[in-house]
Amino acid sequence: MENNNPNYVYNSVVQLDDSEAASRKYLGKVFTWMFVALGISAFCAFEFATNANLMSLIVNPVAGGLTGLGYVAIFSPIAFSFVISFGFNRISYPIMLFLFVAYSVAIGISLSIFGLIYTASSIFTVFLSSALVFGIMAVAGYKTSMDLTKFGSILYMIFIGAFVVSLVNFFMGSAQLQYIISFVFVALMIGLTAYYMQMLKRIGAGIEYGTDSSKKLVIIGAFVLYTTFINLFMSMLRIFGGRR
């Protein structure tokens, strides 16, 4: 249950003549931080999933439900998302970087719960499949000459609706509705990956490097792509993951 809101970044970029080199430089930094975040999340997920003492901090070993810390791990990424998304002009680069790292830690801890539900082999297989789909759509978004702005805006509005429904269903506990929502999220994340890549490509061509703002835009870009991939992975896991 994550939230993306990248539209505001356009307000912080002065669009210059399109430069392939500038876009590649920017996207290279974006993907570097995205991979760092994925590594942090994978490490945290593995540590909690394989350590019974750590897992007991988020899942009650007797009752089987989430502990208070478990609910914090599940819902804190939403708070991080809003702070990172809407605090661009209010917080400094070091603080934004710290929030992004803390966000990836929280995501990793929450992902460890999937280790109790799905087999390790299916998690690994779905992760590779998600990475392949994400990579294909990222390349498509980077290469396409079609303007995806309107298309992406529509997808984002649908995403907000699906996110609210999934949040409500978290408390309702309808397995059938969650299954349907997962299909919707997969379709949305596939389309949004292409849209975000095109958006970030254009942002990269207009960045004035060396400023505090440009450093924050790199973190914002990494946050957007990282969150999109995590949503894609979790949705595909709910559909295709083999349960224990």
C-alpha positions in Angstrom: 0.0 0.0 0.0 2.2 2.7 -1.3 1.5 6.1 -2.7 3.2 7.8 -5.7 2.8 11.5 -6.4 5.5 12.7 -8.8 3.6 15.4 -10.7 4.9 18.2 -8.6 8.5 17.7 -9.7 7.8 19.5 -13.0 7.5 22.7 -11.0 11.1 22.4 -9.9 12.6 21.8 -13.3 13.4 24.4 -16.0 13.0 22.5 -19.3 16.0 23.1 -21.6 16.8 21.7 -25.0 16.4 18.0 -24.9 19.7 16.3 -24.2 20.1 12.6 -24.4 23.4 12.7 -22.4 21.8 14.8 -19.6 18.9 12.4 -19.3 21.1 9.4 -19.2 23.3 11.0 -16.5 20.2 11.8 -14.4 18.6 8.4 -14.9 21.9 6.7 -14.1 21.9 8.4 -10.7 18.2 7.6 -10.2 18.6 3.9 -10.9 21.7 3.8 -8.6 19.6 5.0 -5.7 16.7 2.8 -6.7 19.0 -0.3 -6.6 20.4 0.9 -3.2 16.9 1.1 -1.8 16.0 -2.3 -3.2 19.2 -3.7 -1.6 18.3 -2.2 1.8 14.7 -3.6 1.5 15.9 -7.0 0.5 18.4 -7.1 3.4 15.8 -6.1 6.0 13.2 -8.5 4.6 15.6 -11.4 4.7 16.8 -10.6 8.2 13.3 -10.4 9.6 12.0 -13.4 7.7 14.8 -15.7 8.8 15.1 -14.5 12.4 12.3 -15.6 14.7 13.1 -13.0 17.3 12.9 -10.2 14.8 9.7 -11.6 13.3 8.1 -11.7 16.7 8.5 -8.0 16.9 6.0 -7.5 14.0 3.9 -10.7 14.1 2.6 -12.0 17.4 3.9 -15.6 17.6 0.9 -16.8 19.7 -2.1 -14.9 18.2 -0.6 -14.7 14.8 -1.7 -11.1 14.2 0.3 -8.0 13.7 1.9 -6.3 16.7 1.9 -2.6 17.2 5.3 -2.4 15.5 3.9 -4.5 12.7 1.2 -2.0 12.0 3.8 0.8 12.1 5.9 -1.2 9.5 2.8 -1.6 7.3 1.5 1.9 7.4 4.6 4.1 8.0 5.6 3.9 4.2 2.4 5.9 3.5 3.5 8.6 5.8 7.0 8.6 4.3 5.5 8.8 0.9 3.5 12.0 1.7 6.5 13.7 3.4 8.9 12.9 0.5 6.3 13.8 -2.1 5.1 17.1 -0.7 8.1 18.2 1.3 10.4 18.8 -1.7 10.7 22.5 -1.2 10.6 22.4 2.6 13.2 19.8 3.5 17.0 19.6 2.8 18.7 17.0 0.7 20.3 15.1 3.7 16.8 14.8 5.3 15.2 13.7 2.1 17.9 11.1 1.7 17.4 9.9 5.3 13.7 9.6 4.7 14.2 7.6 1.5 16.5 5.2 3.3 14.1 4.9 6.3 11.3 4.3 3.7 13.2 1.4 2.1 13.8 -0.1 5.6 10.1 0.1 6.5 9.2 -1.5 3.1 11.7 -4.3 3.7 10.3 -5.0 7.2 6.8 -5.1 5.8 7.8 -7.4 2.9 9.3 -9.9 5.4 5.7 -10.9 6.3 5.3 -12.3 2.8 7.9 -14.9 3.8 5.3 -16.4 6.2 2.7 -16.6 3.4 4.5 -17.5 0.2 7.3 -20.0 -0.6 10.8 -18.7 -1.1 11.0 -20.1 -4.6 7.8 -18.4 -5.7 8.9 -15.1 -4.2 12.2 -15.3 -6.1 10.4 -16.3 -9.3 7.9 -13.5 -9.0 10.6 -11.0 -8.2 12.5 -11.9 -11.4 9.3 -11.7 -13.4 8.5 -8.3 -11.9 12.0 -7.1 -12.7 11.6 -8.3 -16.3 8.2 -6.6 -16.8 9.5 -3.4 -15.1 12.6 -3.3 -17.3 10.7 -3.8 -20.5 8.2 -1.0 -19.7 11.0 1.3 -18.5 12.8 0.9 -21.8 9.5 1.4 -23.7 8.8 4.6 -21.8 12.3 5.9 -22.4 12.2 5.1 -26.2 8.7 6.0 -27.1 8.0 9.3 -28.9 4.4 9.2 -27.9 3.4 11.8 -25.3 2.2 9.7 -22.3 1.3 12.7 -20.1 -2.5 12.4 -20.4 -2.3 8.6 -20.3 -0.2 8.7 -17.2 -2.5 11.2 -15.5 -5.5 9.0 -16.0 -3.6 6.0 -14.7 -2.6 7.9 -11.6 -6.2 8.9 -10.8 -7.2 5.2 -11.1 -4.3 4.3 -8.9 -5.5 6.7 -6.2 -8.9 5.1 -6.3 -7.5 1.5 -6.2 -5.2 2.5 -3.4 -8.1 3.8 -1.2 -10.1 0.6 -1.9 -7.1 -1.6 -1.0 -6.6 0.4 2.2 -10.2 -0.1 3.2 -10.0 -3.8 2.2 -7.0 -4.2 4.5 -9.4 -3.9 7.4 -12.4 -5.7 5.7 -10.2 -8.7 4.8 -12.0 -9.7 1.6 -9.7 -12.1 -0.3 -11.7 -11.9 -3.5 -11.6 -8.1 -3.6 -7.8 -8.2 -2.9 -7.3 -10.6 -5.7 -9.2 -8.2 -8.1 -7.3 -5.2 -6.8 -4.0 -7.0 -7.4 -4.8 -7.4 -11.1 -5.8 -3.7 -11.3 -2.5 -2.7 -9.6 -0.4 -4.9 -12.0 -2.0 -3.2 -15.0 -1.6 0.2 -13.4 2.1 -0.3 -12.5 2.9 -1.5 -16.0 1.5 1.6 -17.6 2.8 4.0 -14.9 6.4 2.6 -15.3 6.4 3.7 -18.9 4.9 7.1 -18.0 7.3 7.7 -15.2 10.3 6.8 -17.3 9.3 9.3 -19.9 8.6 12.0 -17.3 12.0 11.4 -15.6 13.8 11.5 -19.0 12.4 14.9 -19.6 13.2 16.1 -16.1 16.8 14.9 -16.6 17.1 17.0 -19.7 16.2 20.2 -17.7 18.2 19.8 -14.5 20.9 22.2 -13.5 23.4 19.9 -11.8 25.3 20.7 -8.7 22.4 22.3 -6.9 20.6 21.0 -3.8 17.4 20.8 -5.9 19.0 18.6 -8.5 20.2 16.2 -5.8 16.7 16.0 -4.3 15.2 15.4 -7.8 17.5 12.3 -8.1 16.0 11.0 -4.8 12.5 11.8 -6.0 13.1 9.9 -9.2 14.5 6.9 -7.3 11.5 7.0 -4.9 9.0 7.0 -7.8 10.6 4.1 -9.7 11.3 2.1 -6.5 7.7 2.5 -5.3 6.3 1.6 -8.7 8.4 -1.6 -8.8 7.5 -2.6 -5.2 3.8 -2.2 -6.0 4.2 -4.3 -9.1 6.1 -7.0 -7.2 3.6 -7.2 -4.4 0.6 -7.3 -6.7 2.1 -10.0 -8.9 3.1 -12.0 -5.8 -0.5 -11.9 -4.5 -1.6 -13.3 -7.9 1.1 -15.8 -8.8 2.8 -16.5 -5.5 2.7 -20.1 -4.2 1.4 -20.2 -0.7 3.0 -22.3 2.0 
